[in-house]
């Protein structure tokens, strides 16, 4: 079974935006483990990006780190074009790059608003637009969204929720456009996951754990498993889905 899983994405080429840490790194590791050649982007911190490449290359994987800010459409396109050139094509795009800034509307700055929209919405659109000329029949587009697209239980995250709801709408709409080309597009709406984006606030973490049915947070590998499934050939009939992977938070 382990050998079968390792080969299920053999020969497939993937780009993961925001792949140097957290959920993104978990996705890169899982896709490589299943046989894909993977390029990933990062903005800051070359050290963790290089460390991930070294780790996976030592295990026999084909991995490439590319610096690109998802807020910059030209940089996203350049990174994607380089990934295509280095890997020999593209079969899978994972839109994982994202930022989150909390704040009540009275005090929320336009700079933070513009940055979140630029990365979380425009960056996703830019990556999809750049990838489409290279994706053929069997192509996969998968975004890392958030359950906050559907449920906003606390104040201060309205703008973040808005950006994730936009990705959900884009996913539904593009499913109609891309299906005739044999390309699926899906959005994995994650719940509480242990990454460095989780606020270091014991009261917040306790409250969030209390309303999660499984009574614990996800690890990046848990989200990566769902992304990997959607990237596989057998997931061809799943498209336009906004799939809540949240430990029962939204039930």
Phi and psi in degrees as a GROMACS rama.xvg file:
@    title "Ramachandran Plot"
@    xaxis  label "Phi"
@    yaxis  label "Psi"
@TYPE xy
-61.9549  -41.1419  UNK-2
-65.2927  -41.5251  UNK-3
-61.1083  -43.7544  UNK-4
-64.6747  -37.2819  UNK-5
-66.2044  -24.1918  UNK-6
-101.505  -3.03743  UNK-7
-64.8338  -27.2598  UNK-8
-110.663  18.6448  UNK-9
-57.3672  131.438  UNK-10
86.0048  -6.56179  UNK-11
-87.6235  147.137  UNK-12
-118.25  131.325  UNK-13
-130.553  149  UNK-14
-121.171  127.888  UNK-15
-115.686  118.03  UNK-16
-81.4342  143.511  UNK-17
61.45  51.6691  UNK-18
-105.82  10.6641  UNK-19
-86.4615  -16.3092  UNK-20
-153.797  170.641  UNK-21
57.91  -138.41  UNK-22
-60.4293  -39.5009  UNK-23
-59.1662  -45.6833  UNK-24
-64.2674  -37.4137  UNK-25
-61.4668  -40.0838  UNK-26
-66.8236  -44.504  UNK-27
-58.022  -47.3448  UNK-28
-59.0311  -44.1874  UNK-29
-68.2091  -42.7977  UNK-30
-64.0851  -40.0638  UNK-31
-65.1589  -41.9513  UNK-32
-60.6014  -31.3103  UNK-33
-90.7978  9.75584  UNK-34
104.219  -3.9083  UNK-35
-77.672  151.899  UNK-36
-90.4595  131.957  UNK-37
-130.915  128.676  UNK-38
-105.492  146.833  UNK-39
-140.777  151.918  UNK-40
-102.709  158.986  UNK-41
-149.535  158.291  UNK-42
-102.298  -63.2733  UNK-43
-116.098  163.279  UNK-44
76.3192  72.8147  UNK-45
-65.4048  -28.5507  UNK-46
-59.1141  -50.6689  UNK-47
-64.6813  -31.0984  UNK-48
-65.5041  -46.3586  UNK-49
-65.0094  -37.3831  UNK-50
-65.1027  -38.4069  UNK-51
-66.8409  -42.8117  UNK-52
-60.4082  -45.3386  UNK-53
-62.3629  -44.5408  UNK-54
-58.8084  -48.9233  UNK-55
-78.4355  -32.1311  UNK-56
-66.2829  -38.5994  UNK-57
-63.443  -26.8829  UNK-58
-90.0668  5.23733  UNK-59
98.1902  4.99654  UNK-60
-83.6001  159.979  UNK-61
-106.655  111.308  UNK-62
-137.696  143.818  UNK-63
-138.494  129.106  UNK-64
-102.547  132.14  UNK-65
-129.872  129.289  UNK-66
-83.3619  124.323  UNK-67
-163.133  133.543  UNK-68
-89.3255  120.511  UNK-69
-65.067  -14.1163  UNK-70
-74.7201  -14.1567  UNK-71
-106.372  102.813  UNK-72
-59.2875  -37.3219  UNK-73
-66.1953  -39.7406  UNK-74
-66.8856  -38.8862  UNK-75
-61.8384  -46.5234  UNK-76
-63.5814  -42.3466  UNK-77
-62.5241  -41.5975  UNK-78
-65.3678  -41.4591  UNK-79
-64.5317  -42.803  UNK-80
-63.2046  -37.8796  UNK-81
-67.8928  -40.2388  UNK-82
-59.7803  -43.8151  UNK-83
-60.7949  -44.5516  UNK-84
-64.5712  -42.9585  UNK-85
-74.0621  -37.2708  UNK-86
-92.4647  -13.0759  UNK-87
86.5021  16.8637  UNK-88
145.951  -173.687  UNK-89
-148.229  132.633  UNK-90
-121.333  -26.0412  UNK-91
-135.95  128.825  UNK-92
-117.158  124.844  UNK-93
-115.038  113.511  UNK-94
-87.5135  91.9126  UNK-95
-107.669  -23.2859  UNK-96
-57.7927  134.911  UNK-97
-164.942  155.973  UNK-98
-131.716  154.751  UNK-99
-138.021  127.284  UNK-100
-127.502  127.349  UNK-101
-99.7744  149.33  UNK-102
167.828  146.494  UNK-103
-72.6016  150.825  UNK-104
-58.2109  -34.2684  UNK-105
-59.0882  -34.5721  UNK-106
-109.385  0.935507  UNK-107
-74.6422  127.072  UNK-108
-82.9325  151.831  UNK-109
-67.6948  -27.5825  UNK-110
-63.016  -45.9455  UNK-111
-67.3567  -38.9452  UNK-112
-59.3131  -50.326  UNK-113
-64.3867  -38.6648  UNK-114
-64.2977  -44.1535  UNK-115
-65.5515  -42.9931  UNK-116
-64.8285  -40.3225  UNK-117
-62.5681  -43.5933  UNK-118
-81.8518  -51.0248  UNK-119
-77.126  -24.5862  UNK-120
-117.334  -61.3854  UNK-121
-62.5437  -37.1596  UNK-122
-63.8949  -38.5716  UNK-123
-64.5754  -46.4979  UNK-124
-61.1658  -43.3067  UNK-125
-62.1288  -42.5693  UNK-126
-65.8341  -42.5469  UNK-127
-62.3202  -47.1069  UNK-128
-60.314  -40.4067  UNK-129
-71.9349  -31.1771  UNK-130
-79.0419  -31.5225  UNK-131
-55.9632  -38.5698  UNK-132
-62.7314  -17.0611  UNK-133
-104.85  -12.1266  UNK-134
-91.8172  128.262  UNK-135
-109.244  -163.575  UNK-136
-57.0732  127.891  UNK-137
93.805  2.3228  UNK-138
-66.8439  151.731  UNK-139
-129.795  131.894  UNK-140
-121.778  125.18  UNK-141
-134.206  129.599  UNK-142
-111.637  148.994  UNK-143
-94.5763  105.119  UNK-144
-100.687  -152.683  UNK-145
-149.936  146.173  UNK-146
-63.4092  -16.2543  UNK-147
-68.0787  -9.78188  UNK-148
-64.1322  -28.0432  UNK-149
-109.388  -27.4944  UNK-150
-140.844  127.903  UNK-151
-125.916  88.5853  UNK-152
-81.8183  -9.19897  UNK-153
-135.061  159.763  UNK-154
-78.6138  161.532  UNK-155
96.3254  -4.71135  UNK-156
-123.136  24.1969  UNK-157
-61.6876  -43.7306  UNK-158
-69.1829  -41.9657  UNK-159
-58.1829  -47.1057  UNK-160
-60.2032  -39.0735  UNK-161
-60.3461  -42.9149  UNK-162
-66.408  -37.4644  UNK-163
-74.2332  -31.8828  UNK-164
-66.4799  -34.3406  UNK-165
-63.4367  -40.7631  UNK-166
-64.5193  -38.4521  UNK-167
-62.097  -44.0482  UNK-168
-65.507  -40.5855  UNK-169
-61.9492  -40.28  UNK-170
-61.7247  -47.1523  UNK-171
-61.9881  -45.0939  UNK-172
-66.3241  -43.0452  UNK-173
-72.3365  -21.9338  UNK-174
-57.4765  -38.1429  UNK-175
-67.4828  -40.4156  UNK-176
-71.785  -35.6299  UNK-177
-93.6502  -19.6507  UNK-178
-56.2072  -42.2302  UNK-179
-62.8597  -17.2433  UNK-180
-96.3417  3.5022  UNK-181
76.2144  19.2262  UNK-182
-107.578  129.415  UNK-183
-99.1771  153.162  UNK-184
-139.744  128.365  UNK-185
-142.076  160.656  UNK-186
-129.289  118.47  UNK-187
-92.7597  107.842  UNK-188
-90.3982  101.183  UNK-189
-85.502  151.593  UNK-190
-98.4089  -155.909  UNK-191
-61.5552  122.454  UNK-192
-132.354  138.868  UNK-193
-76.6363  94.4309  UNK-194
-137.788  177.809  UNK-195
-75.7551  -2.40743  UNK-196
-83.5567  -13.4099  UNK-197
-71.9614  127.782  UNK-198
-59.2699  139.131  UNK-199
-84.7133  70.6848  UNK-200
-137.819  101.262  UNK-201
-54.332  -38.8809  UNK-202
-66.1408  -42.3714  UNK-203
-63.3859  -45.1003  UNK-204
-64.4195  -40.6166  UNK-205
-63.8976  -43.0405  UNK-206
-64.7745  -40.3551  UNK-207
-69.1088  -38.4722  UNK-208
-64.329  -37.8301  UNK-209
-63.0706  -31.0895  UNK-210
-100.604  8.68912  UNK-211
-98.671  123.876  UNK-212
-58.2704  -38.2004  UNK-213
-82.0508  -2.83822  UNK-214
64.7657  27.4736  UNK-215
-160.858  166.297  UNK-216
-90.5953  159.987  UNK-217
-76.1227  157.357  UNK-218
-100.715  155.688  UNK-219
-51.0611  -35.3509  UNK-220
-64.3351  -27.494  UNK-221
-67.9569  -40.8984  UNK-222
-70.0462  -40.002  UNK-223
-60.1487  -35.6308  UNK-224
-61.7067  -38.6678  UNK-225
-70.0523  -42.7061  UNK-226
-59.8439  -44.3339  UNK-227
-62.2469  -39.7004  UNK-228
-60.7764  -45.2143  UNK-229
-66.1002  -21.7777  UNK-230
-82.0093  -14.2794  UNK-231
-78.0712  157.663  UNK-232
-58.772  -36.9263  UNK-233
-70.0109  -8.86774  UNK-234
-90.1034  18.4169  UNK-235
-60.6575  -24.5403  UNK-236
-92.0468  2.91486  UNK-237
-103.298  112.369  UNK-238
-152.301  149.037  UNK-239
74.4935  13.2264  UNK-240
-88.5661  140.519  UNK-241
-112.386  93.9737  UNK-242
-94.5094  112.99  UNK-243
-75.6712  118.584  UNK-244
-119.399  84.8723  UNK-245
-138.208  13.2948  UNK-246
63.8529  24.1159  UNK-247
85.4456  15.4655  UNK-248
-61.6903  -36.6368  UNK-249
-98.2833  7.57488  UNK-250
